[in-house]
Amino acid sequence: MASEKLFQAIPAFPEDVSTAPMYTVTLGSLRSGDPSAARSVFDACQELGFFLLDLRDDGLGKTVIDEIDMLFGAGKDIMNLPDEVKDTFQHDLPKSFLG
């Protein structure tokens, strides 16, 4: 989960598009041992197979968000390098994604 500042230029999600239900669990509640948060994770995994982990209310989560932001920035910097710089690194396209 990147910080909200990385998404400020993206328009709001349209209200007329249907969405899937999703459980949201905060990292802080899990780390504090909240049984209802643990139950929400369990239910989400059984019912939907996924959940959103909200990192914003926890010190460790804030660290993770900051590091994600740095990785997004590094990726953007790398992709903005001139092609002649990127071409100096060996790369092989995958031949098959089937193993």
C-alpha positions as CSV (number, residue, x, y, z in Angstrom):
1,M,0.0,0.0,0.0
2,A,1.6,3.2,-1.2
3,S,0.9,6.5,0.4
4,E,-2.1,8.6,-0.8
5,K,0.2,11.2,-2.2
6,L,1.2,8.9,-5.0
7,F,-2.5,8.7,-6.1
8,Q,-3.4,12.4,-5.9
9,A,-3.4,12.9,-9.7
10,I,-5.6,9.8,-10.3
11,P,-9.3,10.6,-10.7
12,A,-11.8,9.1,-8.2
13,F,-13.2,5.7,-8.9
14,P,-16.5,6.0,-10.8
15,E,-19.5,5.5,-8.6
16,D,-21.5,3.8,-11.4
17,V,-19.0,0.8,-11.6
18,S,-19.8,-2.2,-9.5
19,T,-17.1,-3.3,-7.0
20,A,-16.3,-6.5,-5.2
21,P,-16.7,-6.6,-1.4
22,M,-13.5,-6.5,0.6
23,Y,-12.6,-6.8,4.2
24,T,-10.2,-4.1,5.5
25,V,-8.1,-4.9,8.5
26,T,-5.7,-2.5,10.2
27,L,-2.2,-3.6,11.0
28,G,-2.3,-1.8,14.3
29,S,-5.3,-3.9,15.4
30,L,-3.6,-7.1,14.4
31,R,-0.4,-6.2,16.2
32,S,-2.3,-5.2,19.3
33,G,-3.9,-8.7,19.4
34,D,-7.4,-7.6,18.7
35,P,-9.4,-10.8,18.4
36,S,-12.0,-9.2,16.1
37,A,-9.3,-8.2,13.6
38,A,-7.9,-11.7,13.6
39,R,-11.4,-13.0,13.0
40,S,-11.8,-10.6,10.1
41,V,-8.7,-11.9,8.5
42,F,-9.8,-15.5,9.0
43,D,-13.3,-14.7,7.6
44,A,-11.8,-12.7,4.6
45,C,-9.5,-15.6,3.7
46,Q,-12.4,-18.1,3.9
47,E,-15.0,-16.1,2.1
48,L,-13.1,-13.9,-0.4
49,G,-9.6,-15.2,-0.5
50,F,-8.1,-11.7,0.1
51,F,-8.3,-8.6,2.3
52,L,-6.9,-5.1,2.4
53,L,-4.3,-4.5,5.1
54,D,-4.5,-0.9,6.2
55,L,-1.0,0.2,7.3
56,R,-1.7,3.8,8.1
57,D,-2.4,3.5,11.9
58,D,0.8,1.8,12.9
59,G,4.4,2.8,13.2
60,L,5.7,-0.3,11.4
61,G,3.0,0.3,8.7
62,K,4.2,3.9,8.3
63,T,7.7,2.6,7.7
64,V,6.5,0.1,5.1
65,I,4.5,2.9,3.3
66,D,7.5,5.1,3.2
67,E,9.7,2.3,1.8
68,I,7.0,1.5,-0.8
69,D,7.0,5.2,-1.8
70,M,10.8,5.1,-2.2
71,L,10.5,2.0,-4.4
72,F,7.9,3.6,-6.6
73,G,10.2,6.6,-7.0
74,A,13.2,4.4,-7.8
75,G,11.1,2.5,-10.4
76,K,10.0,5.8,-12.0
77,D,13.6,7.1,-12.0
78,I,14.8,3.8,-13.7
79,M,12.1,3.9,-16.3
80,N,12.9,7.5,-17.1
81,L,16.5,6.7,-17.9
82,P,17.4,7.1,-21.6
83,D,17.1,3.9,-23.7
84,E,20.8,3.8,-24.4
85,V,21.5,3.5,-20.6
86,K,18.8,0.8,-20.1
87,D,20.1,-1.1,-23.1
88,T,23.5,-1.6,-21.5
89,F,22.0,-4.0,-19.0
90,Q,21.5,-7.6,-20.3
91,H,17.9,-8.7,-20.4
92,D,16.3,-11.8,-21.9
93,L,12.6,-11.8,-22.6
94,P,10.8,-14.7,-21.0
95,K,10.3,-17.6,-23.4
96,S,7.4,-19.1,-21.5
97,F,5.4,-18.3,-18.3
98,L,4.4,-22.0,-18.0
99,G,7.5,-23.1,-16.1
